[in-house]
C-alpha cells in the first residue's frame, strides 16, 4: 500500500494539508510534522476521514505540540526527554482514535538542537556519551511501548547524517541508527521494527563513506515499512522520484504485498502524483 505524507503539501494546519491531498484522490495519508498546533485538529481529521474515506497512519512529530521543539528520545535533557516521550504517547493515542496501525519515530540524537536547525546545518556542540544516549532511548522505548500495548505497531526510523553536518562535526556521527551498523547497535539494546527511509540512507551512506546500494540491500529485508523520495546524496531534499533513480531500483528487494511505502516528496502535488505513478508502475513491473 502506498501512502502520501501530509508534509508533501505545505500548509499552516493539518486540515489544509490533508484536504489538499485528499482532493487529489489519494486515500492513504501519513500524518507528519510541518503544521501548527490548534485545538480542533482531531475533529478536523475525523471529519476529513469520513468525507473522503481516508486511511491514516501517524508519523514521528505529530500531533504538533503547542510549543515547537525537536523530538529526541535519547536526550539527556530531562525537559526535552519528557516532552519527546509525551509527544509519542499522544501520537499513539491519536493513532488508536484514527484507526492507524503503525507509528514510526526517529532514532535518537547525541545532541539537542533547535527547530530552525532541523534539515539544515546544525551548529557544533559537544556530543552526549553514546552509551548514555542509548540507555535513555531504551527506557523511553519501553514507556511508549506500554502506551501502544500491542494495538499500534511501533517502528524506529533511520536518521539522516548530511554532508554539511559531517563536516561540522568532523565526521563524528551525531545520530543513532543512520546505517546498517547503527541498526545492529540499537537492536542490541531495543527490540524494534525498522522504518527504512531510503532517502535518509542515501545521504548517510555518502557521509559515512559507505555504499548506499549495499546498505539498502542489508536493510530492506528487515522491514515492511519504507519512506521514499530522492536527493543529491549530500542532503535530504525530498525530491520527486525518477525511473532511473537508485532509490527506486533498491525496491527490487521489497515485499510490496505485505509492505507499506510512503512518498515524502516536498514539491508540487502534481510531482507527488507523478512520483506515485512511477512507484506504482515500477512495483507492478517487478511483480510480473
C-alpha positions in Angstrom: 0.0 0.0 0.0 1.3 3.5 -0.9 0.7 6.4 1.5 1.3 10.1 0.9 2.9 12.1 3.7 0.9 15.1 4.8 4.2 17.1 4.6 4.0 16.8 0.9 1.7 19.8 0.9 3.0 22.8 2.9 0.3 24.4 5.0 -0.2 26.0 8.4 -2.8 23.4 9.5 -3.1 19.7 9.1 -6.7 20.2 7.9 -5.4 22.2 4.9 -2.7 19.6 4.1 -4.9 16.6 4.3 -7.8 18.3 2.4 -5.4 19.2 -0.5 -4.0 15.7 -0.7 -7.4 14.1 -0.5 -8.7 16.3 -3.3 -6.1 14.7 -5.5 -7.9 11.4 -4.8 -5.2 9.9 -2.5 -6.9 7.8 0.1 -3.9 6.8 2.3 -2.2 9.6 4.2 0.6 9.6 6.7 0.2 12.4 9.2 3.6 14.0 9.8 5.2 17.2 11.1 5.2 20.6 9.4 1.9 22.1 10.6 1.0 24.2 13.6 -1.0 23.1 16.7 -4.6 24.2 17.0 -7.3 22.9 19.4 -9.7 21.3 16.9 -7.2 19.3 14.7 -8.5 15.9 15.9 -12.1 16.6 15.0 -11.0 18.0 11.6 -9.1 14.8 10.9 -12.0 12.6 11.8 -14.3 14.8 9.6 -12.0 14.6 6.6 -11.6 10.9 7.1 -15.3 10.4 6.9 -15.7 12.8 4.0 -13.0 11.3 1.8 -12.9 7.7 3.2 -9.3 8.1 4.3 -6.8 5.7 5.8 -4.4 7.4 8.3 -1.2 6.5 10.0 0.8 8.8 12.3 4.5 9.5 11.9 7.1 11.0 14.2 6.4 14.7 15.1 2.6 14.5 15.0 0.4 15.7 16.6 2.3 19.0 16.8 3.0 20.3 20.3 1.8 23.7 21.5 5.4 24.9 21.6 7.8 23.5 18.9 10.8 21.5 19.9 13.0 18.8 18.4 11.8 15.3 19.4 14.7 13.3 20.8 14.1 10.0 22.7 17.8 9.8 23.5 18.1 13.3 25.0 20.0 13.8 28.3 18.0 17.0 28.8 15.1 15.9 31.1 12.6 18.5 29.8 13.2 17.6 26.1 13.3 13.9 27.0 9.9 14.0 28.8 8.3 16.2 26.1 9.5 13.7 23.5 8.0 10.7 25.3 4.7 12.6 25.8 4.5 13.5 22.1 5.0 9.9 21.2 2.3 8.8 23.7 0.0 11.4 22.2 0.7 10.1 18.7 -0.1 6.6 19.8 -3.4 7.7 21.4 -4.3 9.6 18.2 -3.4 6.5 16.1 -5.9 4.5 18.0 -8.6 7.0 17.5 -8.0 7.3 13.8 -7.6 3.6 13.2 -3.8 3.8 12.4 -2.0 0.6 13.0 1.7 1.7 13.0 3.7 4.6 14.4 7.2 5.4 13.4 9.6 7.7 15.3 13.1 8.8 14.5 16.0 7.2 16.4 17.6 9.5 18.9 20.4 12.1 18.6 23.6 12.7 20.6 22.8 16.4 20.8 19.7 18.6 21.2 19.2 21.2 18.6 16.7 24.0 17.7 13.7 23.6 15.3 15.3 26.1 12.9 18.3 23.8 12.6 16.2 20.8 11.5 17.0 19.8 8.0 19.8 22.4 7.9 23.3 23.0 9.3 23.4 22.1 13.0 25.8 24.3 14.9 28.7 22.4 16.6 28.3 21.4 20.2 29.6 18.6 22.4 28.1 15.2 21.7 26.5 13.2 24.5 28.0 9.9 25.6 26.7 7.4 23.2 26.0 4.7 25.8 24.1 7.1 27.9 22.0 8.2 24.9 21.3 4.5 24.1 20.2 3.9 27.6 17.8 6.8 27.5 16.3 5.7 24.3 15.9 2.2 25.7 14.0 3.4 28.7 11.8 5.7 26.5 11.0 2.9 24.1 9.7 0.7 26.9 7.5 3.6 28.1 5.9 4.3 24.7 5.7 0.6 24.1 3.5 0.3 27.2 1.3 3.0 25.7 0.9 1.2 22.4 0.1 -2.0 24.3 0.0 -4.1 21.1 -2.7 -2.0 19.4 -0.2 0.1 17.5 3.0 -1.4 16.0 6.0 0.8 16.7 8.9 1.5 14.3 12.2 3.3 14.6 13.2 5.4 11.6 16.8 5.8 10.5 18.3 9.2 10.8 19.9 11.3 8.1 23.6 12.4 8.5 24.1 15.1 5.9 27.3 16.2 4.2 27.1 19.6 5.9 26.8 18.1 9.4 29.5 15.5 8.7 31.9 18.5 8.0 30.7 20.5 11.0 31.3 17.5 13.4 34.5 16.3 11.7 32.9 13.0 10.6 31.6 12.2 14.0 28.0 10.9 13.6 25.7 12.7 16.0 22.8 10.3 15.3 21.7 6.9 16.4 20.7 4.5 13.6 21.8 6.1 10.3 23.2 2.9 8.6 23.2 -0.9 9.0 25.8 -0.9 11.7 23.7 1.6 13.6 20.7 -0.7 13.2 22.7 -3.5 14.8 23.9 -1.3 17.6 20.4 -0.2 18.5 19.0 -3.7 18.1 21.3 -4.9 20.8 19.5 -2.6 23.2 15.9 -2.5 22.0 13.6 -4.9 20.2 12.1 -2.7 17.5 10.7 -2.7 14.0 12.6 -0.7 11.3 11.1 2.1 9.3 13.6 2.5 6.5 13.9 5.9 4.9 15.8 5.2 1.7 16.5 8.9 1.0 18.0 9.3 4.5 20.1 6.2 3.9 21.4 7.5 0.6 22.7 10.7 2.3 24.0 9.0 5.4 25.9 6.3 3.4 27.6 9.0 1.4 28.6 11.0 4.6 29.9 7.8 6.2 31.7 6.7 3.1 29.6 3.6 2.7 28.0 2.1 -0.5 24.3 3.1 -0.5 23.0 0.1 -2.5 24.9 -2.4 -0.3 23.5 -0.8 2.8 19.9 -0.8 1.3 20.2 -4.5 0.4 21.1 -5.3 4.0 18.3 -3.2 5.5 15.3 -3.7 3.2 14.8 -7.4 4.1 14.5 -6.2 7.8 11.4 -4.0 7.2 7.9 -3.8 5.8 7.7 0.0 6.0 9.7 2.3 3.7 9.8 6.0 3.0 10.8 7.2 -0.4 11.9 10.4 -2.1 15.1 11.4 -3.9 18.1 13.7 -3.3 21.6 14.5 -4.5 23.2 12.2 -2.0 24.5 15.1 0.2 21.3 16.5 1.7 17.8 15.2 2.3 15.9 17.2 -0.3 12.6 15.3 -0.7 12.7 15.4 -4.5 10.4 13.6 -6.8 11.2 10.0 -8.0 12.6 9.2 -11.4 12.6 5.9 -13.3 16.4 5.8 -13.3 16.7 6.6 -9.6 18.9 4.2 -7.5 16.3 4.8 -4.7 13.7 3.2 -7.0 16.0 0.3 -8.1 16.6 -0.6 -4.4 13.0 -1.6 -4.1 13.5 -4.8 -6.1 14.1 -6.4 -2.7 10.9 -5.1 -1.1 7.9 -7.3 -0.5 5.3 -4.9 -1.6 2.4 -7.3 -1.0 2.9 -7.1 2.8 4.5 -3.7 3.0 3.8 0.0 3.2 5.6 2.6 1.1 5.3 6.3 1.9 6.0 9.1 -0.6 7.7 12.1 1.0 8.1 14.4 -1.9 8.0 18.0 -0.8 7.3 19.6 -4.2 4.2 20.5 -6.2 1.3 17.9 -5.7 1.5 17.2 -9.4 5.0 16.0 -8.9 3.8 13.9 -5.9 1.3 12.4 -8.2 4.0 11.7 -10.8 6.1 10.0 -8.2 3.1 7.9 -7.1 2.5 6.8 -10.7 6.2 6.0 -11.2 6.3 4.0 -8.0 3.1 2.2 -8.8 4.2 1.3 -12.3 7.7 0.2 -11.1 6.3 -2.1 -8.5 3.8 -3.5 -11.0 6.6 -4.3 -13.4 8.8 -6.1 -10.8 5.9 -8.2 -9.7 5.5 -9.6 -13.2 
